[in-house]
Amino acid sequence: MDGIAEIRAKHLDAIGKAGDGEALETVRLAALGKKGEISLKMRELGRMSPEERKSAGPALNALKDEIDAALRARKAALDDAALEERLAREWLDITLPARSCPRGTVHPVSQVMEEMAAIFADMGFAVAEGPQVETDWHNFDALNIAPEHPARQEHDTFFMHREPGDNRPPHVLRTHTSPVQIRAMQAQGAPIRVIAPGRVYRMDMDQTHTPMFHQIEGLAIDRDITMANLKWVLEEFFSAYFGRPVRTRFRASHFPFTEPSAEVDIQCSWVNGQLRVGEGDDWMEVLGSGMVHPHVLRSAGIDPGQWQGFAFGMGIDRMAMLKYGIPDLRAFFESDLRWLRHYGFGALEMPSLHAG
Ligand code: PHE
């Protein structure tokens, strides 16, 4: 049959030159597609004499198979080349050390605040908050702290800057969490049971004092709350917090905002220079407390003839040091990563009360 050799040469040449799948498909259609050259030739077979067909048929069939095989082979070769190229491009050096993805830790102060809130929540205390920049009325006056009280003097309190001629009453960085008592009572009235953990500020800096530290305030007001309730709540708290029974000792004291007032010690012992809470017969002072002064209730809009209750204020940082054996307070606020990694907590470490 005429032209088979040319057709063969033409298509094999085109296959060899096809540089990608798309070009190869064009060649396939031109040769073997419905209107492809070889397909058209095969259709001509019908019009041939039986002799012609006898020689042309097998020749065309053989050509079709050959072109088909050549297309496949070229396709495989192109795919291989593409893969080679990708592998060369997308290499990965698996001998490189993995990238580290450092994870932060929960600061002991945050951890301890969580633990404390969980323990007090079990006793029905909600969490209250107040601003760290506080009016001197909330921080002092409302708490029955007279203007001439030493706590108000410049050497203790950070006062906010005022332009000359600005005669607004001063704002201070709150020196304790007690102003939250006032805010919570104003907002909610009585009865009320809240704790207020947060930052407080005093001009103080040595091995055991930092200008910013943390306190937790407690306040319970109802019709017949007494100091016995205070003692129970605190002993319950310390025992849950330290995970063992802890006795308390109340010593008479004085705060302008409570009457009577008591400083509270917890039972402890020193063994080989190691402090142990909840055993032995030493005492360690940990908080101030008392029955809320009638003046304070009145400042917050509560009738002291109807309501009474207790308040306490405790240092959180110190409680963290005691529970987790952390020696130096200043390190709490230096943001030294080695310290944070050592003393920090994992995100899923549960407050002691929950873990049990
Ligand atoms: N606010 C007191 C302090 O900072 C602690 C305290 C709170 C005492 C509540 C009595 C009642 O020292």
Residues whose N, C-alpha, C, O or C-beta is under 5 A from the ligand:
A	BS01	LIG	T175 H176 S178 F255 T258 G288 S289 G290 A311 F312 G313
